[in-house]
Amino acid sequence: MRPEQIIIEPLVTEKAIGERVSSRYVFKVNPAATKRSIADAVAKLFKVDVLSVNTCMVLPKRRILGKSIGKTSHFKKAYVSLKSGQKIEELEV
């Protein structure tokens, strides 16, 4: 897979923004991607040094809107730790 296919989008949540203080970034990634391929993709796309990658699968949740019952989509989330002092300038708000 190409790096553009591995990293789908950065996650912008309150917890993810708080992680940026310690040079950790959160991404929504391809479910078939491995930790090694995620680290290589982030290093290649953003030109930073990756220390570690932690991943987890986010399970779907049941949502009710009126009489309709549905589920949110499931996806794979990756926490990427960079060397101290490094930042991804494209993602800083």
C-alpha positions as CSV (number, residue, x, y, z in Angstrom):
1,M,0.0,0.0,0.0
2,R,1.1,3.6,-0.6
3,P,1.4,6.0,2.3
4,E,-1.7,7.9,1.1
5,Q,-3.7,4.7,1.3
6,I,-2.5,3.9,4.9
7,I,-3.2,7.2,6.6
8,I,-6.9,8.1,6.0
9,E,-7.2,11.2,8.2
10,P,-6.1,12.8,11.4
11,L,-8.5,12.5,14.3
12,V,-9.5,15.8,15.9
13,T,-10.9,15.2,19.3
14,E,-10.3,16.7,22.7
15,K,-8.2,13.8,23.7
16,A,-6.2,13.8,20.5
17,I,-5.5,17.5,20.8
18,G,-4.2,17.0,24.3
19,E,-1.9,14.2,23.1
20,R,-0.1,16.7,20.8
21,V,1.6,18.3,23.8
22,S,3.7,15.2,24.3
23,S,4.4,14.8,20.5
24,R,1.7,12.1,20.0
25,Y,-0.7,12.3,17.0
26,V,-3.8,10.2,16.4
27,F,-4.8,9.0,12.9
28,K,-7.6,7.0,11.4
29,V,-5.8,4.3,9.4
30,N,-6.5,1.5,7.0
31,P,-7.7,-1.6,8.9
32,A,-5.2,-3.8,7.0
33,A,-2.2,-1.6,7.9
34,T,0.5,-2.9,10.3
35,K,2.3,-0.8,12.9
36,R,5.5,-0.9,10.8
37,S,3.7,0.3,7.7
38,I,1.9,3.1,9.7
39,A,5.3,4.3,11.0
40,D,6.8,4.3,7.6
41,A,3.8,6.2,6.1
42,V,3.9,8.9,8.8
43,A,7.7,9.3,8.4
44,K,7.4,9.6,4.6
45,L,4.4,11.9,4.4
46,F,5.3,14.3,7.2
47,K,9.1,13.9,7.3
48,V,9.4,13.2,11.0
49,D,11.1,10.5,13.1
50,V,8.6,8.0,14.6
51,L,9.4,6.4,18.0
52,S,6.4,4.1,18.4
53,V,2.9,3.3,17.1
54,N,0.0,2.0,19.2
55,T,-3.1,0.8,17.4
56,C,-6.7,-0.1,18.4
57,M,-9.9,-1.0,16.7
58,V,-12.8,1.3,17.4
59,L,-16.0,-0.8,17.5
60,P,-19.3,0.4,16.1
61,K,-21.8,2.0,18.5
62,R,-25.6,1.8,18.3
63,R,-27.3,5.1,17.5
64,I,-31.0,5.9,17.6
65,L,-32.5,8.9,15.7
66,G,-36.3,9.0,16.1
67,K,-37.6,5.6,15.0
68,S,-34.4,4.7,13.1
69,I,-31.8,2.5,14.7
70,G,-28.3,2.3,13.1
71,K,-24.7,1.9,13.9
72,T,-21.6,4.1,13.5
73,S,-18.8,2.7,11.4
74,H,-15.9,0.9,12.9
75,F,-12.3,1.9,12.1
76,K,-8.7,1.4,13.1
77,K,-7.0,4.2,15.2
78,A,-3.3,4.7,15.5
79,Y,-1.4,6.7,18.2
80,V,1.9,7.8,16.7
81,S,4.7,9.0,19.1
82,L,7.4,11.2,17.6
83,K,10.8,12.1,18.9
84,S,10.6,14.8,21.6
85,G,10.5,18.3,20.2
86,Q,9.2,17.3,16.7
87,K,5.8,18.4,15.5
88,I,3.7,17.9,12.4
89,E,3.2,21.5,11.2
90,E,0.3,20.6,8.8
91,L,-1.8,19.3,11.8
92,E,-1.1,22.1,14.3
93,V,-4.2,24.3,14.7
